[in-house]
Amino acid sequence: MIKLDWTILIQMVNFIILIWALNYVAYRPIRGILAKRKEKVDGLESGIDRFESDAMEKAAAIEAGIKEAREKGLKMKESMAGEARQEEQQMLEKINQQARQDLEEIRSRVARETDEVRQSLQSQIEFFANEISKKMIGRTA
């Protein structure tokens, strides 16, 4: 049977001292290390969250920049296409005008040459008519 005497009291004091010593030597430093680790993990998690949000913001900014650049490029393309159409119209108008002038010159030259040929033939018609009539009648003058 268990006897309750003064040794139990010593054991209780010994247990309290052991708990205090373990708390001072082992538990408190381990809890301190765990608290520091928790702070470090929390800091890393907040840093990760911050970097993720920064990355998302930068990705959104890049997307917006790309979208803006595309829109700007399309506007420039449309503007350049419009300018090219205008320039093409101007060039076609110049070419048409030049063709009209060339055609008018050719017409006037043909008309002038036709008149010259007509005049030269007109002066020779009378001579040829006399020659033909002489040959038809059979006399020589």
Residue pairs with C-beta under 8 A, 6 or more apart in sequence:
134 140
134 141
